[in-house]
Each structure stands twice: as C-alpha cells, then as structure tokens.
Amino acid sequence: MQQIIRNGSKPAVQGSADFFTGQVRIDAIAQIPEPSRASVGVVTFAPGARSNWHTHPLGQALVVVAGLGWTQCEGGPKKEIRAGDIVVCGCNKRHWHGAAETTAMTHLAITEALDGSNVTWLEPVSDEDYTAPVESD
C-alpha cells in the first residue's frame, strides 16, 4: 500500500520546554505502518535552541537539511553540522543536537520504536556544554 501525506496536512507543534531549550518546531511527517517501527520528523531549531540530552533505544539518523547546528555524544567533543550532513547516533548513546548560537538549523529525524518508545528524554544541556568549543574535522 502506498500513502501520500500532503504537505501541511499535519499540524506542526512547538517543542516542549520539558525536552528542549529555546524555540523548536516539530513536524511529525510520517509514522510508517506496522510491521515497521520507523518514524520521520522535521525539527527546526531557532538560533540557540537545542534538545535535552536523550537516548534512542534503536539509534537515530539525522539528515541536516538547512542551516548550521551542533551535536555532541556524551564523552565526545561538540561537532558542527551543516546542510547535507548525516548524523548517525548509536543505540542508547546519550547525545544532544540543536542550532548554533546565531543560525537556525533544520533536520530530518529518523528513529525506530522499541516496545512503543523511540526516545528517552534526560536533563537539559548546560550552557557550559552548549557554548563549549566546536571540534573541527
């Protein structure tokens, strides 16, 4: 079966202050029917906005489609991400991602659910972690 989900047919939601710092818009664009466990969302972070630390039971892939952002896996350096970059985060690895301080960033987020859950939200990212130097590649 093929399904076409028309642009604008699902309302965008504001990212909850329980899970994000700053202005975040989430467009949940596809929940692929069972037996798939995959979902796809478009997340737009205003300058300075970011997710809390979080994990995904089956990992996550991000496809940056616009702007400039930052991401960090716990214990590793903060990295810059730009349009066209793909970020793959392994199962249950603590990480965060968001926009740079002065530039918005939009990404597609692709996750799978395990036992009905695709994310475990944790504490906010500290300003110290957010403003830490970016490691260049």
ZIPEDA-V276164 format. One record per residue. N is the residue number from 0. PSI is psi in whole degrees, -180 to 180 (NA if undefined). OMEGA is omega in whole degrees, -180 to 180 (none if undefined). D_CENTER is the distance of its C-alpha to the mean C-alpha in whole Angstrom. Layout:
BEGIN
n=N psi=PSI omega=OMEGA d_center=D_CENTER
n=N psi=PSI omega=OMEGA d_center=D_CENTER
END
This chain:
BEGIN
n=0 psi=137 omega=177 d_center=28
n=1 psi=142 omega=179 d_center=26
n=2 psi=136 omega=175 d_center=25
n=3 psi=122 omega=178 d_center=24
n=4 psi=112 omega=-174 d_center=21
n=5 psi=139 omega=176 d_center=22
n=6 psi=129 omega=179 d_center=20
n=7 psi=-1 omega=-178 d_center=20
n=8 psi=-17 omega=176 d_center=22
n=9 psi=129 omega=-178 d_center=19
n=10 psi=143 omega=174 d_center=18
n=11 psi=155 omega=177 d_center=15
n=12 psi=154 omega=175 d_center=14
n=13 psi=134 omega=176 d_center=14
n=14 psi=133 omega=-177 d_center=11
n=15 psi=139 omega=175 d_center=13
n=16 psi=-14 omega=175 d_center=15
n=17 psi=-21 omega=-174 d_center=15
n=18 psi=-13 omega=-175 d_center=11
n=19 psi=153 omega=170 d_center=10
n=20 psi=128 omega=180 d_center=13
n=21 psi=-175 omega=-177 d_center=14
n=22 psi=123 omega=-180 d_center=13
n=23 psi=132 omega=177 d_center=10
n=24 psi=134 omega=-179 d_center=11
n=25 psi=125 omega=173 d_center=10
n=26 psi=105 omega=178 d_center=12
n=27 psi=100 omega=-170 d_center=12
n=28 psi=-25 omega=-179 d_center=14
n=29 psi=127 omega=167 d_center=15
n=30 psi=105 omega=-174 d_center=16
n=31 psi=131 omega=-175 d_center=18
n=32 psi=153 omega=176 d_center=21
n=33 psi=147 omega=16 d_center=23
n=34 psi=0 omega=177 d_center=24
n=35 psi=152 omega=176 d_center=20
n=36 psi=10 omega=-171 d_center=17
n=37 psi=148 omega=171 d_center=15
n=38 psi=156 omega=-179 d_center=12
n=39 psi=133 omega=176 d_center=10
n=40 psi=155 omega=173 d_center=9
n=41 psi=124 omega=-178 d_center=8
n=42 psi=126 omega=179 d_center=6
n=43 psi=123 omega=180 d_center=9
n=44 psi=126 omega=172 d_center=9
n=45 psi=161 omega=177 d_center=13
n=46 psi=132 omega=180 d_center=14
n=47 psi=-9 omega=-179 d_center=14
n=48 psi=151 omega=-179 d_center=11
n=49 psi=160 omega=175 d_center=9
n=50 psi=164 omega=165 d_center=7
n=51 psi=169 omega=166 d_center=10
n=52 psi=144 omega=179 d_center=10
n=53 psi=170 omega=177 d_center=10
n=54 psi=162 omega=175 d_center=11
n=55 psi=128 omega=-175 d_center=11
n=56 psi=-28 omega=-180 d_center=14
n=57 psi=20 omega=179 d_center=14
n=58 psi=-179 omega=-177 d_center=11
n=59 psi=146 omega=170 d_center=8
n=60 psi=134 omega=176 d_center=9
n=61 psi=135 omega=174 d_center=6
n=62 psi=110 omega=-178 d_center=9
n=63 psi=123 omega=-177 d_center=9
n=64 psi=-17 omega=179 d_center=12
n=65 psi=149 omega=171 d_center=13
n=66 psi=-159 omega=-176 d_center=14
n=67 psi=131 omega=-179 d_center=13
n=68 psi=-177 omega=179 d_center=11
n=69 psi=152 omega=175 d_center=11
n=70 psi=156 omega=179 d_center=9
n=71 psi=134 omega=171 d_center=11
n=72 psi=139 omega=-177 d_center=13
n=73 psi=132 omega=179 d_center=15
n=74 psi=-10 omega=-179 d_center=19
n=75 psi=177 omega=-180 d_center=17
n=76 psi=157 omega=172 d_center=17
n=77 psi=133 omega=-177 d_center=15
n=78 psi=149 omega=175 d_center=14
n=79 psi=140 omega=175 d_center=14
n=80 psi=140 omega=-176 d_center=12
n=81 psi=165 omega=177 d_center=13
n=82 psi=132 omega=-179 d_center=14
n=83 psi=-18 omega=179 d_center=15
n=84 psi=150 omega=175 d_center=13
n=85 psi=128 omega=179 d_center=11
n=86 psi=124 omega=177 d_center=10
n=87 psi=122 omega=-180 d_center=11
n=88 psi=128 omega=-176 d_center=10
n=89 psi=171 omega=-179 d_center=13
n=90 psi=131 omega=174 d_center=14
n=91 psi=27 omega=175 d_center=14
n=92 psi=124 omega=178 d_center=13
n=93 psi=129 omega=-179 d_center=12
n=94 psi=171 omega=173 d_center=10
n=95 psi=163 omega=176 d_center=8
n=96 psi=155 omega=180 d_center=6
n=97 psi=-172 omega=-179 d_center=7
n=98 psi=159 omega=170 d_center=10
n=99 psi=170 omega=-175 d_center=13
n=100 psi=-35 omega=-173 d_center=16
n=101 psi=6 omega=-176 d_center=18
n=102 psi=134 omega=176 d_center=16
n=103 psi=163 omega=178 d_center=13
n=104 psi=137 omega=177 d_center=10
n=105 psi=136 omega=175 d_center=9
n=106 psi=154 omega=166 d_center=7
n=107 psi=135 omega=176 d_center=7
n=108 psi=123 omega=-178 d_center=5
n=109 psi=120 omega=-179 d_center=9
n=110 psi=165 omega=172 d_center=10
n=111 psi=148 omega=179 d_center=13
n=112 psi=145 omega=172 d_center=15
n=113 psi=122 omega=-177 d_center=18
n=114 psi=39 omega=175 d_center=20
n=115 psi=0 omega=-178 d_center=18
n=116 psi=135 omega=177 d_center=15
n=117 psi=-2 omega=-179 d_center=12
n=118 psi=147 omega=169 d_center=10
n=119 psi=116 omega=-178 d_center=13
n=120 psi=141 omega=-179 d_center=12
n=121 psi=-155 omega=-174 d_center=14
n=122 psi=159 omega=176 d_center=15
n=123 psi=153 omega=174 d_center=14
n=124 psi=129 omega=-180 d_center=14
n=125 psi=156 omega=175 d_center=17
n=126 psi=-33 omega=179 d_center=18
n=127 psi=-45 omega=178 d_center=20
n=128 psi=-42 omega=-177 d_center=17
n=129 psi=-39 omega=-176 d_center=15
n=130 psi=5 omega=178 d_center=18
n=131 psi=156 omega=178 d_center=19
n=132 psi=149 omega=177 d_center=20
n=133 psi=133 omega=176 d_center=18
n=134 psi=130 omega=178 d_center=20
n=135 psi=150 omega=179 d_center=21
n=136 psi=NA omega=none d_center=21
END
